Amino acid sequence: MNLLLWITLVLIVVGLFVLMSKKKSMEERVAFAIENKEDSKEEKQTSTKPVVWWIVGATVWGLVSMLLIVWVFSVYV
């Protein structure tokens, strides 16, 4: 198989594994932030910052995966 196909498969599998393993901790952080939303804004920002970065990372991973899949299909068809 081509190196492009291997890179695509590894990126998708590793990305899925990371997203699934971090999902529970991000849900707990969101629940904690919702419970403590009356605290000061500084504390709320620091507790939600990892959740925002997790969402950004998941979005970037999804876009890169889609682009790689389209590229793989264009190369093999």
Secondary structure as GFF3:
##gff-version 3
##sequence-region A 1 77
A	DSSP	alpha_helix	3	35	.	.	.	ID=ss1
A	DSSP	alpha_helix	41	76	.	.	.	ID=ss2
###
